[in-house]
Amino acid sequence: AFLFQEVFAGTNFVSLIQQSTGAFLDLLAEEEPVDHPHLAADLSGFTFAVDGTVIRADLDLEALTLTFTEVPHAKPFRGFAPYWANPVPPPPPPPPGTIIYEGTTVGGPTFDRPDGFGGTTGPVNYHAFEFTAEEAGVYDISSQQDYDGYLLLYRAPFDPVQPLENFVAGNDDLTSNRESGFRLLLEAGAYVLVTTSCGPEGDPGCGPHAGNFTNMIIPPQPADPEGPPEVRIFDLTRNLLAPGESTTVEWFVSSGTPITCEVDWGDGSVEAVPCDADPSGLESASHPYAEDGHYVITFTATNENGSAEAKGFVTVHTEDTENFDIVVVFANDLLSPTQMDAFQAAADRWAEVITGDLPAGEPGDVPADFSCLGEPAFNGFIDDVVVSAAGIPIDGAGGTLARAGACVLRPEGTNGDLQPLPLYGAMQFDIADLDMLETEGGLHSTILHEMGHVLGIGTLWLGNDLVDYEPETANCRDATFTVPPRFIGTNAVTAFESIGGSGGVPVEDEFGPGTKCSHWDEEALGVELMTGFLNTGAMEPLSVITVGSLADLGYEVELDAADPFTVPAGLMAPASAPLGYDEVLLDIGKTR
């Protein structure tokens, strides 16, 4: 169970939501603002503050009674949580030799930065910082920003007029669009670290274009003679193969005592490999795979003090070059086998409604070592669509379930006058919710829903001018509407009308930018798959409306493959247990 707080018609409500049953119980209805309600772990009660006074409410769920008691407090307060915690300990000092500096790109010079596809994008503001790598070895370079930043490394000199010369590496995002960085094996010498932005001002695929940052450059550190080895670098040259093809893994290990290394290739083969900690280069080994499947490669380094592991993930897939298919590659091993099977089932379901094969990707359409959301770099051939899937921590149980979107689109002009269709996308699911979803029957719907976003549902609507609303000059996801948004694509509208609707398809107009203007309206279409909230335990149809919207994006579809669905006769209340599917929708699709 968890608490849900909202203001409705001027009244401040705090409600208890039981995830297992979907029960929704109003606990408080106050005219004054309710500060920081906090539920006890054993559900025996909760605390909150009203007008600076802390109150405890003893809760009896069986009798549905509340007993309120004012909590003695030294003085009234406002705006603080009604519980206390020890102060957070200070962070440890940075390693010896670390360079830390602050800067800003606001008002700075501009250039066209490398776009990762062999070209440039801009103009973007930048800040350049020259430093010297005193010795060869592994360097950790990171940047924390208060805007949507991008980090670039060059061998000195850096010439903004020739932004592709002396280029070493670039990174957009790690775990968020406010964080960039890389771990690299560098030679000794002079380098320039350039801090810039995702895109120019007003770029719809990026956040704020300029701001402040703090950068850190950590040089090679001596190995601890009393500690276990540390695997500093572990990479795969390819993670999507055809049967009979090989992948190569590369590694760099640091150890203060002699070490041994081995690679378990995940198909029953285990190989002893060299693990020289020479800072001048990487060790490597290659291995072929015979059969389709998902394989986990485990690299282990061992010394007298212990062991260290690193993992890589390979998908072997026989391409169907005549029909549409989605290939799922897994980015970590935090998904159970049944959860992994659910991803494949979702990919197969979308392949039933999308029937037209897409042109295969060409070399360079997805840059080498491409990563969208901090997942392991992708390298491999793409026929139709590849989706990277992972379980990660997002916001704990009962909140946001997942985030997903198209990361790389096909080249311009490959979809007529419409935006190019996706080539590569990413899906990340909150590991705190996965078991609950599987137990309560929402796992398949959630994965199917997020994969729909990768295909362009909600993520490519606005770029194709398929949503009509007023004021039309406003950003749909930030707008206060005078006319609510409607999807106006011909195929979706025709399908909507064929099952009881009229006019444009209602699009969600509430619940913030992660849901607003990117889903069908929850009140109008209820349990349809692509509304913004999960109806746990209910059948969520992939309706003819959604299939029609895919045709409006440029796919060839089979309308008869849709699930049965009829437009509800009246407005419906949002889901009783309002689990929001998405934290963000990634309007970040990039083309060559």
Summary of the structure (lengths in Angstrom):
residues: 592
radius of gyration: 26.2
end to end distance: 46.7
largest distance: 73.7
contacts: 1943
relative contact order: 0.09
helix: 12%
strand: 39%
